[in-house]
Amino acid sequence: MAEGMEHFSRPADPVGRALYRIARIFAILGGILLCLVGLMTTVSIVGRFVFSAPVPGDFELVAIGTGLSVFAFLPWCQLMRGNVIVDFFMDKAPIRAKAFCDTVGGLLYLGIGALLTWRMVFGGIDMYKYNESSMTIGFPRWTTFPISILLMGFLVIVVIYTIFRSIAETRAGRFFDEGSGSVG
């Protein structure tokens, strides 16, 4: 239930502040990576049009870079209440109901995030074990898994934090990041 960034302030508690800083760094790095992917795509398109020589494996590099960027953005989106947005249905609902729905959504998201993280560990191990690589440039596919697992593990930690924040908000009957400037 994203209320938007206009009401969001930095967390006041030590855990929230640390998660906020780390998530922000990951999101910035994800943005830089996505910009590099965009630049590489531009170079490839121009190279294909002007010189009939695109960047080899450009589509593979786009997939790898975009995937890592998405994983880097997820914790920030969760902290900023930007992952699960159902404002259309909850716009007129009381704050307590919105906070309760945030808690339920967080629990569902935690289950999905934990499951994906757990399975990515085994997927990465299998890709390493069988030396899987991309078709065009032979990029070893397992190499992105440790970073992705780290980012997903961090997302799980952030979701746990936001669940506790939502529980506290449900009890208090207000969002902590609206008005008071502190987050549970």
N, C-alpha and C positions, 0 to 999 in steps of 0.2 A: 504494500500500500504506500506507494511513494507519494509523499507530499511535495516532492520537488526539493531542489537544492536551495531554494530561496529561504527555507526555514532551517536549514541544517547548519549547525555549528560544530566546531571540533569537540570531541569527547573530553570531558573534564577529569575522568578517572584515569589512573596510570595505564591500565591495560588498554582502554579505549584509545588513549593518546598514542601508545606504541603501535597498535594495530592500524590506526589512522595514518601514521607516518610511513609505515612499511607498505600499506596498500597504495598510498599516494605515489611512492617511489616505483612500485610495480606498474601502476597505471601509466606513469610518465614513460617508463622504459617500454611498455607495450605500445604507447603512442609513437615513440621514436621508431620502434621496429616497424610499425604499420606505415609510417612515412617512408622508411627505407624500402619497404615492399612496393609502395606506390611509385617511388622514384625508379626502382628497378623495372617495374612494369612499363613506365614511360620510356625508359631507355630501350627496353626490348621492342616495344611497338615502333618507336622511331627507327631502331636498327633494322627491324623487319621491313619497314616501308622504304627507307632510304637506301640501305645497303643489302637488303635481302639476307640479313644476318641477325636474328633475334638472340637474346640472351639464352644460352642453352639451359633447358630445364626450367624456364621461367614459370610455368604453371605449377611445377613441384615446389619451387621456392616460394611462390605466392601462398600455396596451401600450408606450408610449414610456418611461414612468418605470420600468416593470419591466425592460424591455430594458436600459436604461442601468444599472440597479442590478445586474443579473446580470453585465454586463461589468465593473463596479467590484469585484464580489466575487471574480472568477476568479483574479486574481494572489494575493490573500490565501489563498484555498483551496489554491492550488498550493504556496505557501511552507509552509503548515501541514499538508501532506500530506493534504489533504482532497478532492482532485479525483478521483483514481482509487483507489477502495477495493475491494480484493478480499481483504480479511482472511479471509473465509470459506474461501477456497482456500489462502491463504498463512499461516494462523495458526500452524501447526506447523512451517513451513519455517525453515531456518536464516537468520540475519540476512543473510548474504552473498547468499543466493538472493532474499530480499526486496529488498535493495538493487539487485541485478541487474535484477529485474523492474521496480523503480522507474525504472531507467535506460531500459529498453525502452519502458515506458509513457510516459516523458518524451519519448523520441524520436518516438513516434507522436503525442503531444499537440503537440509542436513542429511537426510536419508539418501537422497540422490547423489549429493556430493561425496559422501563417504563411500557409497557403492562404486561410483566412477573412479575415485582415487584408488580404492582397493583393487579394482579390475585393471586399472592402468599399470599398476605395479607388475602384475602377471603378464600383461600384454607387452610391456617393455622388456621383461625378462625373456619372453618367447622371441621377440624380434631380435634381441641380442644373441640368443642361443642359436637361432637359425640364420643369423647374419642377413636379415632382410634389408634390402636397399631399394631406393627409388629407381624407376625404369630408365629414365633418360640420363641422369647425371650420376647414378650410383650412390646417392647420398644414403649413409647408414641410418635407417629409420629409427632405430632405438635411441639415437643420441638426443632426440628432443624429449624423450620420456622422463628423464630425471628432472628437467626443468618443469615440465608439465605437472609431474607428481608433486613437486615442491609447491607450485602455485595452487594446485587443487587442495593440498594439505593445508595451506594457509587459508584458503577459502573456507574449509571446514571449521577452522579455528574462528574465523570471522563470523561464520553463521552461528556458531555456539554463543559467541559474545552477543550477537544481535538478538538471539532468542532470549537470553537473560535480560537484555535491554527491553525487549517487548513485554516480557512477563512483568518487569518492574513498572513499565508504562501502563499495562493493563490494571495493575493494582492501584497506581496513582491516578488513573483516569485522565492522563494527558501524555502527549509526546514530550520527552525531555528536551528535544532539540527545537521546540517551538517556544519562543519567548524567554525561557530561563537561561538559555545558552549552555546548558550542560546536558550530557548524555549519560544515562544510567550506567 
